[in-house]
Amino acid sequence: MNIMEEVRKRKVLFICTHNSARSQIAEGIMNHIYHDKYEAHSAGTKPTQVNPLAIRVMKEIGVDISSQRSKRIREFDGQEFDYVVTLCSDAEDICPFFPGKEHLHKGFEDPAQATGSDEDRLDRFRKIRDKIGQWIGQTFKD
């Protein structure tokens, strides 16, 4: 390879039901840590909006996802991804097929379903954020 050639980033699409927390967190972590090797996106089967608690817990680790938005899977029709990652069983069951690419599934609890005090809910988001970050680190390390 010529020294002037740019290495192509591998594209990753993270999918969960609402594209409000898990997939947004994964997109943010991947683009923050592995921005030189991967280009991450996220989408939902029934997108809503980015959960403010997801934004808050990501900010705690120096990752700003406040400009991200919830997107439908259909927005990515016709695009090629090296990895399509479903983060919940609902998304895995109805995920469209992206031909010739690797499909990974790793289910995580939906932190948006947490109940209790604000601190209890934040704690659930932090735990899921950390689990997703650990899984990405183990799965995408080179």
C-alpha positions as CSV (number, residue, x, y, z in Angstrom):
1,M,0.0,0.0,0.0
2,N,1.2,3.4,-0.9
3,I,2.1,5.6,2.1
4,M,-0.4,8.2,0.8
5,E,-3.3,5.8,0.7
6,E,-5.8,6.1,3.4
7,V,-6.8,3.0,5.3
8,R,-10.5,2.4,4.9
9,K,-12.4,2.5,8.2
10,R,-14.6,-0.5,8.9
11,K,-18.3,0.5,9.2
12,V,-20.4,-0.7,12.1
13,L,-24.1,-0.4,12.6
14,F,-25.5,-0.9,16.2
15,I,-29.2,-1.7,16.4
16,C,-31.7,-1.8,19.2
17,T,-35.4,-1.3,19.5
18,H,-35.7,2.4,20.3
19,N,-32.2,3.7,19.4
20,S,-32.4,5.7,22.6
21,A,-29.8,4.3,24.9
22,R,-27.8,1.0,24.2
23,S,-27.1,1.6,20.5
24,Q,-26.5,5.3,21.1
25,I,-24.0,4.5,23.8
26,A,-22.3,1.9,21.6
27,E,-22.1,4.4,18.7
28,G,-20.6,7.0,21.0
29,I,-18.0,4.7,22.6
30,M,-16.9,3.2,19.2
31,N,-16.5,6.6,17.5
32,H,-14.7,8.0,20.6
33,I,-12.2,5.1,21.2
34,Y,-11.8,3.6,17.8
35,H,-12.4,6.6,15.5
36,D,-9.2,5.8,13.6
37,K,-10.3,2.3,12.6
38,Y,-14.1,2.3,12.7
39,E,-17.0,4.5,11.7
40,A,-20.0,3.6,13.9
41,H,-23.7,4.4,13.4
42,S,-26.8,3.4,15.3
43,A,-30.4,2.8,14.4
44,G,-33.6,1.4,15.9
45,T,-36.4,-0.8,14.8
46,K,-38.9,1.6,16.5
47,P,-36.8,4.7,17.1
48,T,-37.8,7.3,19.6
49,Q,-35.3,9.9,20.9
50,V,-31.9,9.8,22.6
51,N,-32.4,9.3,26.3
52,P,-31.1,12.3,28.3
53,L,-29.7,9.8,30.9
54,A,-27.6,8.2,28.1
55,I,-26.3,11.6,27.2
56,R,-25.5,12.3,30.8
57,V,-23.6,9.1,31.6
58,M,-21.6,9.3,28.4
59,K,-20.6,12.9,29.3
60,E,-19.3,11.5,32.6
61,I,-16.7,9.6,30.6
62,G,-15.8,12.4,28.3
63,V,-18.0,11.3,25.3
64,D,-20.5,13.8,24.0
65,I,-23.5,12.1,22.2
66,S,-25.8,15.1,22.6
67,S,-25.7,15.7,18.8
68,Q,-26.7,12.1,18.0
69,R,-30.3,11.4,17.0
70,S,-32.5,8.3,16.9
71,K,-32.7,6.8,13.4
72,R,-34.7,4.2,11.6
73,I,-32.9,1.2,10.2
74,R,-34.4,2.1,6.8
75,E,-32.2,5.2,6.7
76,F,-29.3,2.8,6.1
77,D,-30.9,0.8,3.3
78,G,-28.4,0.3,0.5
79,Q,-25.4,1.1,2.7
80,E,-22.7,-1.5,3.3
81,F,-21.5,-2.3,6.8
82,D,-18.7,-4.6,7.9
83,Y,-20.5,-5.4,11.1
84,V,-24.1,-5.2,12.0
85,V,-24.5,-5.5,15.8
86,T,-27.9,-6.1,17.5
87,L,-28.0,-5.2,21.2
88,C,-31.4,-6.6,22.1
89,S,-33.3,-9.7,21.2
90,D,-36.2,-7.7,19.6
91,A,-33.8,-6.1,17.2
92,E,-32.1,-9.4,16.5
93,D,-35.4,-11.0,15.6
94,I,-36.4,-8.3,13.0
95,C,-33.0,-7.0,11.9
96,P,-32.9,-6.7,8.1
97,F,-30.3,-8.7,6.3
98,F,-27.1,-6.9,5.2
99,P,-25.6,-9.3,2.6
100,G,-22.0,-10.4,2.9
101,K,-21.4,-8.8,6.2
102,E,-20.8,-10.0,9.7
103,H,-23.8,-10.0,12.1
104,L,-23.1,-10.0,15.8
105,H,-25.5,-10.2,18.7
106,K,-24.9,-9.2,22.3
107,G,-28.0,-8.5,24.3
108,F,-27.9,-5.9,27.0
109,E,-30.7,-4.8,29.4
110,D,-32.5,-1.7,28.4
111,P,-31.5,0.9,31.0
112,A,-34.4,3.1,30.0
113,Q,-36.6,0.5,31.7
114,A,-35.0,1.1,35.1
115,T,-37.2,2.3,37.9
116,G,-36.6,3.9,41.2
117,S,-34.9,7.2,42.2
118,D,-32.9,9.3,39.8
119,E,-29.7,7.9,41.2
120,D,-31.0,4.3,40.8
121,R,-31.8,5.0,37.2
122,L,-28.4,6.7,36.6
123,D,-26.7,3.8,38.2
124,R,-28.4,1.4,35.8
125,F,-27.3,3.6,32.8
126,R,-23.7,3.6,34.1
127,K,-23.7,-0.2,34.5
128,I,-25.0,-0.7,31.0
129,R,-22.6,1.9,29.6
130,D,-19.7,0.1,31.2
131,K,-20.8,-3.3,30.0
132,I,-21.2,-2.1,26.5
133,G,-17.8,-0.4,26.6
134,Q,-16.1,-3.6,27.9
135,W,-17.8,-5.7,25.3
136,I,-16.7,-3.4,22.5
137,G,-13.2,-3.4,23.8
138,Q,-13.1,-7.2,23.8
139,T,-14.8,-7.7,20.5
140,F,-13.2,-5.0,18.4
141,K,-9.6,-5.0,19.7
142,D,-7.0,-5.6,17.0
